[in-house]
């Protein structure tokens, strides 16, 4: 049985030597070859053999060719709502999502009277090799140099490659793609739009482990989550960045630091902690704004952009900051199929709350400006999510809601004050307690007449019958009662 690599170069050979199609058989071979590549790219290591840029780009070329050079037994249609291009030929329907350029030709499609199609539910990628073998038998043996050339052509296919091919297609109307398809951020782009493109680029490409230091923040929160890499000779700089103005016991002794590792400050005790990959993602989900030159760039994207990228890059995952930061539920990452299962009425579908997890750096060379214009407009119009913990009021009482949907505290309390990952809560008897927003439970009883933070002693203090007690001491681990944290960000 041929390997995926063999099939990939054979499919590319068919496409390169058959396009543009002159007969029905040519068109069918082209479609089954593209269908095969669409199956191969989703396999482990598939993006080393071909690329979505090549598959979608050549699907666009074939679609436009058939628009202006129709064949009697072939029907094409573009579903604008779901951004799907359909090819119906020889009794079979082939579909390709997010094919570029087609939205530029929407008016032309209406004038040419393309007949509407609905998906027939048949997944032809599952039988892609069989369809290809049956349609494209008798192909010549390809030498090593030809295989390398075709693989290089597919993996390096770009926006410019697509424009060049469409521009050379006889009879195909040329469109002002730069304006209609936002080909790149040119000088004519409004400043606000440029900022959004730059923000989107940060959201998709930011990793953190390729930087020596960075800073994250959360809306409506004064805490600065700073991360610094220890390089062997920058201990003094780390102290200045991580613990400015903090007592000496906050620092981790230099002899305990691991060269090349990243460190951040735990919020509950100000101590330094080594940053693992898992902890880095949790930290980023909690503080989802990257600070660069005093500007904040939100690291979340919209649901539809998440679906688009998950479909194009099957190995990447997404987290939803509305649930990933909760310690009382199982944390999960989302594949493309998981994203499709998000309920239609869910807030996660309309809020900008999805964060990319790109462990294999699949997006490293991704052209952000290739994202469909309508998806970018939706991203541009969506506000950054900021209502992580909000007070709710009823009959003169106050409660607390997390992430716009989880009712942490019913509206039965006299007062609620949110400080970082804790809330101070006063009941109707005038007694105070501390509630952990991460554990989603009270970590003290309603024992205190007052609770405050004392800057001189670096401690959270309280009064019980006019006696001052230490509730939580920063750094030393000294705690009173059950004021503990399962995890810390």
Secondary structure, DSSP 8 states (H G I E B T S, - for coil): ---HHHHHHHHHHHHHHH-S--SHHHHHHHHHHHHHHHHHTTSTTGGGT--HHHHHHHHHHHHHHHHHS--TTEEEEEETTTTEEEEEETTEEEEEES-TTGGGGHHHHHHHT-------S--GGGGHHHHHHHHS-S-----HHHHHHHHHHHHT--HHHHHHHHHT-TT-----HHHHS--S--TTS-HHHHHHHHHHHHHHH--STTSSEEEEE-TT----EEEEE--SS-HHHHHHHH-TT--GGGS--GGG--TT-EEEE-TTT--EEE--HHHHHHHHHHS-EEEETTEEEE--B-HHHHHHHHHH-TT-EEEETTTTT-TTS----B-HHHHHTS-TT-GGGTSB-EEEE-TT-TTTT--GGGS-HHHHHHHHHS-B---SEEEEEETTEEEEEETTTEEEEEEEESEEEEETTEEEEE-TTS-EEEEETTTTEESS-S-BSEEEEETTTTEEEEEETTEEEEEEETTT--BSTT---SS--
